Amino acid sequence: MADVKRRPLLCATSFALSTAGVPAQGQEDWRAREAAEASLSEEEEAVIVTARRVPEQENGVPISMVRLGSKHLERSGAGTLADIAGSVPNLTVPTVGAFGAQQPTIRGVFSNIGASTVGIYVDDVPVQIRSLEVAGNPDLRSFDLERVEVLRGPQGSLFGANSMGGTIRYLTRQPELSGMDAEVSGELAAVKGGGLTREIRGAWGGALVPDRIGVRASGYYRRDAGVVDRLDPAGGAEVQDNIDPVATLGVRLAVKAALGERLELTPALFYQRTRRADLPFYESTLGPFRQSASVRQPGRDRLVLPSLTARLDLGGATLTSVTAWLDRDNRQIVDYSGFFGEIVLGGAVPGIRTPGGSYSRTTVAQRNFTQEIRIASNDPQAPVRWLIGGFYRRSRIVMAQRVVEPGVEQLAQAQLGLSIEDIFGLPLLPGGQSYHSRQQIGERTLAGFGQASWAFAPRWEATAGLRVSYNPLSFRLTSEGPLAGGSNAIGPRRQSGTPVTPYASLSWHPSGESLVYLSAGKGFRSGGTNGAVPASSCAADLSALGRTKAPDSYAPDSLWSYEAGAKAGGRAWNLSLAAFRIDWRHIQQSITLPNCGFSYIDNLGAARNQGMELAVQARPVPPLTLDLSLGFIDARFRRNVGLPRADGTGSIVAVGDRVPYVPRWSGTLSAEYGFAWRGLDGFIRSEWQHAGRYRRAPSRQSVAYDPRVYAGEGSDILFLRVGAGRDGWQLSVFADNLLDSRAVLYRNADLVPVTGSPLREMAQRPRTIGLSARLSL
């Protein structure tokens, strides 16, 4: 490991020798030294990561990972998690379910339900949520970040049970105890066939009391233009255009206080609120970006994240404590006007809708308290480096859903000559509600973890880690109304587990810039319990699966990952290569009952994911940088699950079926050229992103197989950005989706299961051309 750490020391020594003997008082010499120090600082920042919770050179970390610095995020225009995923092979963020929740997936470890398979962190605080097919993980804007780290493969020993596929870390810029800097920027862009996108952002940081108190504050407001038009469901005339704009407001504030020579406290607050005027989906029969919903479908997502980080220098080690509280509320309206015609009438009257419209209103409240304490050794040159810690998390999720159909009585009388009570045996609830449910999920996690690295011979290092957790869970559900089959109360149902997640790696450093490693690690996520599935109305669907009722609960699932990799670099190139195999057992997946409109969760056998990642960066001439990243995954089920009929249909998954929502190939290719012209420093950057075809369901033989949605098409998108500036300001023009690609990213039939009614779809955002400006002080 000594060779790995030598380069910054040699750079610093070379700089010191080059300035020795030169008069120190000259203004020009002082500026030259300051510029050299800044250049050195930028070089060090470009390779430093904290993937193992301590600062290290990226090429010395035996993990397949991608580090996206603030400069890359800005020049690639990556503002959301989906944007980041486009730059990271084998990371996808598919949109799933009737409500369009987004679920990040790394290395094909995809599950649209249950506990998350990818950990998402803001600094040292986890913010991911259990997938409820309603609210996905928070979509954080990437402004005023130091970097984003995407760690592939299970990170269970250091980041816990919800990181079985990998971990995504948003590292914010921290307050400094000296100096001052500020930045303000704005953006204006036109979307083809849509409206105007606009954004304003600002950040300031500096020392309030030099060497004692520093502060960092930033804020942003962005309004993404809408592109979907609403038509009159009766006559087809356009009612409103660009109905789906999204407005996001965010604020970050952090203060760092040095109390004495050893203790440092950093209280911080992050707030983000997103409002969507309507869902971005259109109807397949109307063509791209046109829909005819009877009611508006607005949504809101609010997140508040206060935290306190304390660091205490113990001499040979550093004690870190992170205390945080997450308060998140998500609300969404979804048009249910065609639900009665689909489910009750079976699509016998095409296009029929509830008079006056009907809708589902869901609210999800998430409250998390987390506390982590860890101690890590300080000396990066020591033959043994270690880290031990403890983690506690208490989470409470409350989800409520109301289906309001005030005109459904009129529809039932007109079509069937019956009342709702005649059809279901129960009247509507007050306010015209046909369904009302409330579920509560309470989870606790208590864990102890540790990891140690031993340089047992020159250029050789062994690392071992272990995490032991206790994860109790409780579940309650109440539901009522005619669509619920009456009043139901489930719970409290309880479940607990004591997962053990080990990790080990062996590394060899042929030279200071090279690394070869082997690693193995376990990933784990806890099980859970199911809600109410009416046995009467869902009897036929359950019978087709060999069941008389849905299971009360589902079991934990786990995986083992095996990885071999190499990293190398020089003055004009860098290379990273990794190959992996993942053996995943008892996979948690959602089982849709196509005729009754309900679903439940079960464990769908086992899968094996095999693949690789390759990243190459080359600088053939100093102004030109070329980047190629490539990922491949072959993710397939290894066992038959279900009761296939004589004709082969009726199973849930079969041996050889591909894991849903996992493209086999993904990759990016970018080129950036820097230039100087008439005193301006500029750049030209182009990036192409590709994701291959995938499947939205595991099997053609499944009882829920729908050929209309089964195949997901591949996508390609091209970005271009040109910028120039000097003295702290910069202007850029850009074109996102330059070729105006229209690949369908989302196609769903959950609200129209069997009748061939229009599907809900979402395509790539049309070509967007804009201008951005930034001033840095």
N, C-alpha and C positions, 0 to 999 in steps of 0.2 A: 504493500500500500504506500510505501514511502515514495515510489516513483510516481504514483498517481497524484500526489500532493505537491510534487516538486515544481510544476510549471509556474504557478503563480509566484512562488518564491524566487525562481530564476528571473521572471519578468520584473519583479520589484528590485532585485539586485542589479539587473542590467540598467534599469532606470536610474538607480542611485549612482552607479558608476558614470553614467552618461552626463549627470549633472554635477559631479564632483569637480571642484576647481573652478567653477563658473561663478561670478559674483552673484550673490543671492539677493542683492537689493534692487537689481534692475527690473523695471516693470515688465519688459518684454520677456525676461527670463522667468519671472513669476507666472505670467500667463502661459508660457510654454509648459512649465511644470504642472499647472492646474489642468491644462488640456491633456497632458500625458496621464495624469492621475485619473481624469474622467474616462479616458480611453481604456485604461486598465480596469477601472471599475465596471465599465460596460462589458468588457471581455469576461470578467469573472461572473457577472450576473447572467451571462448567456449560458453558463454551464452549471450553475449551482441549483440543486434541487433539495427538497426535504421529504423525499418519498419514504424514507425510513425514519422520519421524525427528527432527523438531525441534518445539518447542512453537509452536502457531499457534492463532489463532481459528478455530473450526470453519467459520464462514461465509466465511473467506478461503481455504479449501482446495478446489481444483478437482477434487474427487472426490465421487462419490455414496457417502455413508457414513452410518452410524448410530452414534451414541455413546450407550451405555447406562451412566449413572452408577450409583454404589452405591445411591443412594436409589431409583432406578427398579428396579434388580435386586431390592431388598428388598421394595418395595411390590407388585411384580408377581409375586413368588414364583418368579423365574427362577433355578433352581438348576443346571440342566444345559444342555448345548448345544442340545438339542431345545427346551427352554423358551425359550432366547434366540432361536432360529429362529422361534418363534411370534410374536415381537414385531418381526421384521425381514422385510418383504416381499422376495420374490425370494431368500430364503435358506431352504433346506429341508434336512432331515436324514433322508432315507429309510432305512428298514431293509431290507437287501437280502441275497440269498444264503441258502443253507440254514442257515447258522450265525447269521444275523441281525446282521451287521455294519452299523454306521451310517456313512454317507458324506455329509458336508456338501456342498451344491451351491449355488453362487451364480450367478444369471442363467442358469440352465439348462445350465451347463457340467458335465454329469453323466457320470461314468464309474465303474462299479462295480469296476474292476480297473485294475491298473497304478499308475503314480505318482499321487499325490494331485493333484487339481485345485484344492484350497483350502489355503492355508497357514494353520497354526494356531501361534500364538506365545504363550508365557508370557513377558511382558516382551519381551526381545530374543532369545529362544531358540526356534527352530522345534522342534515336537514331533510333527508329523504323520508318518504311516507309509504305506508303499505298501499299497494295498488287496490283501488276500490272500483275500477272501471268508470269512475266519475272524475276524481281529482288525481292527476298525476303529480310528479315532483315539481317543486317551484322552478319556474324558468327565470333564472337570474341573469341580469344584464352584465356584460363583461366590461364595465367601465371602472377606471381607476384601480385596475388589478396589477399586481406585480407579475403574475403569471397564472396559467392554468396547468395543472399536472394531471394527466390521464395515466393511471397505473393499470396495466392489463394483468389479468390473472387474479386468483383469490388473494385478498389482502387481510385474511381473517385474523392473523396473529397481532397485527398492529391496529387494524381499523374495525374489527368486529364482524358479527354474523351477517350483516347486510352487504358485505363486500365480496360475495362469492364469485362474481364475475370480474370485479375490479372496482376501482375507486376513482372518482373525479374530484379534484380539489381546486377550489377557487381561493387563491392566495392574494389578499388585498394589500395595497400599499400601506405601510405602517408609518406612524408619526416618527419624525426625526427630532433629535435633541439639539441639532445645530442647523444653521442655514434656513432657507425659505425657498419654496417653489410654488408656482400657481399655473393653472391651465384653464382655458375656456375654449370650447369648440361648439360648432353647430353643423347641421346637415339639412339639406333640402333636396328631395328627390321626387321624380314623377314616375308612377307605375303605369305601364301600358294598359289601357282600358280601365284604369282605376284613378284614384285621387293622388294627393300630394302627401308624402311622408316628410315629417319635420322633427328635428331633435335639437336640444340645447343641453350642454353639459358643462360643469365647472368643478374644479378641485383646487384646494389650497392646503399647504402644509408648511409648518415652520415651528421654530422654537419660541415658546412664550417666555420661558426662563432658560437661557442657554445652559446646556448640560444637565438640566433638571426636569423641565416640563416641555413637551412637544405636543402638537395637535395636528390632526389630519381630518379635513372635512371635504366631502364631495356630494354632488347631487346631479340628477339628470331627469329630463322629461322628454319622452319620445311618443310620437303619434304615428303609427304605421297606417298607411292608407288602406282603405277597403277596396276589394276587387270584385265582390259578389253582388249581383243585382237581384232584387226581389220582383217577381211577377205576380199578378193577380191570379190566385188559384182557379178562379172561375173563368175569366175571359182571356188570360194570358198576357194582358197588357202590363208594361213595366210600371211598377208602383214606386220603387225607390232604387237608386243605384248606389254602389259602393257602401253596402250596409254593414260591413264587418271591420271597421277600423279598430285598432287596439291602441290604447293609451297607457303608458307606463311611467310612473313617478317613483324615483328612488332617492334615498338620502343615506349617507354613511358618515359617522362621526366617531373618531377615536382620539383618546388622550393618553399619552405615555408619561409616566412620572417615575423618575429615578430617585428612590428614597434611600439615600446613603450610597455606598459604593457597590452593594451587592443585590439589593432588592429593586425590582422594576414592576410597576403595575400598569396595565393597559385596559381601562374600561372602554367599551365600544358599543355602538348602536347601529344596526342596519334596518332600514325600513323600505319596503317596496310594495307598491299597489298597482295592479294591472286591471284595467277595465276593457272588456270586449263588447262592442255594440251588438254583435251577432256572431254566430258560429261561421267559420270560413268554408262551410260545405255547400256543395251544389247538388242538383238532382241529375242523375245519369240521363234521363230522357229529355232534359232541357238543354243539355250541352254545357260546356265549361263555364263556370262562374255565373250560373243562373239557377235560382231556386224559387219555390212558391209556397214557403211555409205560411201557415195561417196566422202564426203569432211570432213576435220577435223573440230572439233567443240570446239575451244578454248574459254576460258572465263577469264575475269579479274575483280577484285573488289578492288577498292582503297578507303580508308577512312582516312580523316584527321580531327582531333578533337582538336582544341585549346580551352582552357577555362581559366577563372580567377575566383577564389573563394575568397571572402573577408568575414572575421568574425570579428565582433566588439562586445566586452563585454560591455554591458550597465549597468552592476551591477546586477539587478534582471532578466535580459533577455539577449539573444544573437541575434544580427542582422546578417543574412547571405545573401550574394549576390552571385549569380552564373551567369556568362556571358559566353556564348559558341557559337561557330560557327562550324557547321558540313558541310564538303565538301566531297561528295561521288560520285564516278563514277563506273558504272557497265556496262560491255560489254559482249555480248555472241553471238557466231555463232551457228546456228542450221541447220542441213542438211535438205533441202527441196526438194531433188532430186526426191522424189516420190510424191510430192504434186500435180503436174499436172495430173499424172496418176490416183490419188485417186479422186480429186475433179472434174476434167473435164471429164476424161474417165470413172469415176465411178468404177475403178478397173477392167475394162473389159479385160485388158492385165496385168495379175499378174506379179509383180516384175519389171514393166517398170520404167525407170528412165530417167531423163533429161541428154542428152549427155554432158559430161564434168562436170556434177554436178550443183546443184543450192543450194542456202543457204539463210537463214534469218539472218540479222545482226541487233541486237538491242542494243541500248545504253540508259542507264538511268542515268541522272545527278540529284542529290539531294543536295540542298543547304538550310540549316536551320540556323536561328539565334534564340537563346533563351536567355531570361533574367528572372530570378526569384529572388525575394526578400522576405524574411520571417523573422519574429521575434518570438522567442520561449522563454518561461519562463525557468529559470535556476534551480530552486529548485525542485529536484525530490520528496521531502518529503512534499511539499506544498499541502494543500487540493484541490486547484484548479491549474491545469497546462494548459497552453494554447499555441496556435500557430496561427499566422495569416500571410498571405502573398499575393503576387501578381505574376502573370506569364504572359509573352508575348512570342509568338512564331510566326515567319514568315518563311514559307516553300515554296520552289519552286521546282517542279519536272518536268523535261523535258525528255520525252521518244521519241525516234525515231526508226523506223523500216524500213529496206530496204530488199525486197526479190529480189535477183539477180539470173536470169535464162538465161544466154547467149545462151544456147542450146535449149531453149524451142520452138523457131521457127522451128528448124529442126525436133523436136519431133512432133509438130503439123502437119507439112507437111507429115511426114512419116506415121502417124497414121490416119489422117483425110483428108489429101489432102487440108488443109486449113491453112491460116496464122493466127497469133494471132489476127490481126485486123478483119479478117473474123469471128472469134469465139466470140470475146468480143466487136467488134465495135470500138476498140481502139488499137493503136500500143504499143509496149513496150516503156518504157521511155529510155532515153540515158543510156548506160552502161548495157543494157539487163535487166533493172528493170521492174518487173511486178507489184510491189507494193512499195509505199513509203508513210510513214505517220510520223507526228510529233504532239505530244500532250503536252500541258503545263497545269499543275495543280498548282495553287497558293492558299495557305491557310494562314490565320492568326488566331491566338488564343489570346484573351485577357481575363484573368480570375482573380478573387479574391477568396481566400479560407481561411478557418479557422477551427480549431478544439480545443475543450476544454474537459478536464477530471476533474471530480469533485468527490472527496472521501467524499461522503455525510454521511457516517456512517462507523464505524470500519469494515474493510474487504470488503466494498462495494464501487464500483466506477461506475459512469455513464460517457459516452463519447458521444459527438455529434459533427458532422462536416458538412460543407457545402461548395460547390464550385459553383460559377456562372460564366459562360463563354459566350463569344461571338465569333462565329466561321464562318466568311465569307469565301467562296470558289469561285474561278473562274476557268473556263475550256475553252481551245481552242484546236481545232483539224483541221489539214489539211491533206488530203490524196489524192493520185493520182495514176494513172496507171490502166491497164486493170482489175486487180483483185479488185480494189477499185470502179469500175464502172465509172471511169473518175475522174475529179478534184472536190474535196469536201472541203468545209470550214465550220466548225461549231464553233460557239461562237463569242464573249465570252458568255458562259452560266454561270450564277451566282446563288449561293445558300448561305443561311446563317441560323444560328440557335442560340438560346440562351439557352443552356442546363443548368439545375439545378440538381446537384447530391448531395443529402443528405446522411448522414451516422449516425447511432446511435448504441451504444452497452451498455450493462449492465453486469458488472463483479462482481463476488464474490470470495474472496480469503479464502477458508477454513483454509489454513495454508500458511506459507511463501513459500512453494514449489508447491502450488496447485492453480488452477484457473478454474472457471466455468463461461461461458459467453454466452450471446445471442446477436446477431447483425443483423442489416438490412442495406442494402446499395443499391444505384442505380448506374448502369453503363450506359454509353452513348457513341456513336460515330456518327460523322456527316455523312450526305448523300453525294451525288456526282452526276456527270453527265455521260452519256454514249457517246461513240464514234459513228462513222458512221457504220451502218449495212445496206448494199445494199438491198433495198426493192425488187428489181427485182430478183436477184439470190437467195435470201433467202425467197422468197414468200411462197414456200411450207412449209418450217420449221415454219415460223411465223404463217401461217394459222393453222397448227396443234396445236398451242397454243392459237388460237382465236385472233390473232393480224394481222393487216395489215402492221404495222411497229414496230420497237423496241421503247421502251420509251426513251424520251430525258434525263430523270434523274431518280434517285432513292432516296427514303426518308431516314432520319435517322432511326436508330434502338436503342432500349434501353432495359434494363432488371432491375428487382429487384431481389436481392439475400437475402435469409434468412438463418442464420447459428446459430447452437448451438454447443458448444464445451467445452472440458475440457482438462486441462493439469495438470500433477502431476509428482513428482519426489522424489527421495531419494538418498542415497549414492551409491546405486548399481543399480538404475533403473530410467528410464524416460518414460513417456507415454503422447501421444497427441491423441485426438480423436475429430473429427468434423463431423457433418452431415449438409447438405445444401439442399436448394431448390432454383432453379433459374427459373424465369418466363421471357422469352425473346420474344419480339414482333417485327414485321416488319423486319425480318431477311434479311440482305443483302446477296444475293447469286448470283453466275454467272449462266446464262442460256446458255447452249451450243446448237447451231443450227447444228445438226449433218451432214447435207448434204451440207451446203454451207461454213462451216469452220469458221463462225463468232460466236460471243457471245455477250451478253449484261448483265447488272446487273439489278436485280429487288428485291423487298421485298417479301420473301417467307413465309409469315404468321408468326406463333408463335410456340415456343417450350417450353417444361418444362424439365429442367435438375435436377435430384435428385441423391444424392449419399452421399458418406462418405469418410473420410481419417483416417487411423489409423497408428500411428508410435509408436513402442515400442523399447526401448534400455535397455538391461540388461547386467550386469557384474556379473555373478554367481561366478567367482573367479577373483581376480585382473588382471591376464594377459589376460583374455578372455572377449571380447565384442561381443555381439550379437545384430543385428539390423534387425527389421522387419518393413517394410512399405507396406501399402496396400491401394489401392484406388478403388472405384466403382462408376460408373456413368450410369444412365439410362436417355439418352437424346433423346426425341421424339418430333416430330411435333404434334401440337394440332389442326391444321386446314387444310382443303383441299385447295389446290392452283392449279389452272389450269382448263382446260375444258376436263374432261375425256370422252372418246368415249363410245359407247354402250358396248364394250367388256371390259371396265374398264381401258384401256390404254389411254395415252395422257395427263395425269395429270403431274404436276411438283412435288408436294409432296401431300401425303395423310395423314389423321389422323393416328397416330401410327407409321409412318415411323421414323427410327432412323436418328439422325443428322449425316452426313458423317464424316468419319475420327475420330470417337470417340470410342475407345475400352471400353467395359463395365468394364473390370477388368485390373488392372495394379498393379505391386508391385515389391519389391526387398527384398532379404534376404541375409544378409552378416554376416560373422564371421571373427574376427581378433584376433590373438593370439600373444602376445608379449613375447619375451624370451631373456635371457642373456646366452651367451655361449663363454667361453674363452676370456672374456673382450669385446665381441661384444654385442651390443644391436640390436635385430632383431625383425621381425614380419612376420607373415604369414596371408594373407588376401584373402578371397574368396567371391565373390558376384555373385548372380544370379538375373537377371532382366527378368521380364515377362510383355508382353503387349498382351491383348486379341484380338480376331477378331473384325473387324469393316467393314463398308461399304464405298465405294467410291462415291456412289450416293445415294440420299435420298429414291428413290422409284423404284420398279420394274415396275410400271405403267407409269413412265416418258417417254416422247417422246424421250429423250436422253438415255434411258436405254440400256446398253450394257452388256450382261451377261459375257463377257470375262473379264471385269474389275470391275464388281460390288462388288464382295466379296474380302475383304482384310483379309489375314490370320494372325493369332497370331504369336508372336515371343518370343523366349527364348534365352538367351545368358548368358554364364558363364565366369567369369573373375577370374584369379588367379595371385597373386603377392607375392613374397618372397623377403625380404630385410634385410640387416644387415649392421652395421657400427659402428664407434666410432670417437671421436675427430673431429666431424664436417663433416665427409665423410660418404657416404652410397652408397652401390651397391644393385640393385634390378634386379631380373629376373621376367618376367611376360608373361602370355599367355592371350590374349584377344580372345574371342569367342573360348574357349578351346575345345568345342565339335564340332566346325566347322559347326554351324547351317547355313542354307541357306534359311531362310524365305524371301519371296518377299516383299520388303518394298514399292515398287513403281511399278505401272502398269498403262500405259496410252495409249489411242487410239485417242487422239485429232488430230494427224496428219494423222490418218488412220481411219476415223470415221465409215464407214459402210461396208467396203468391205472385212473384214476378213484378212487384211494384217498383217504382224508381229507387235506385240505390243512393246512398249518401256518399259523395266523393269529394276529394280535395286534390288539386293538381299543384305542380310547382308554381311558385309566384311568378307572374309575368316579368318580362324585362323591365328593369328599374334603372333609370339614368339619373345621376344626381351630382351635387357639388357639396363638398365639405370644407370647412375652414377651421384651423386650430392656431391658437396663440399660447406659447409657453413662456413663462417668466422665471 
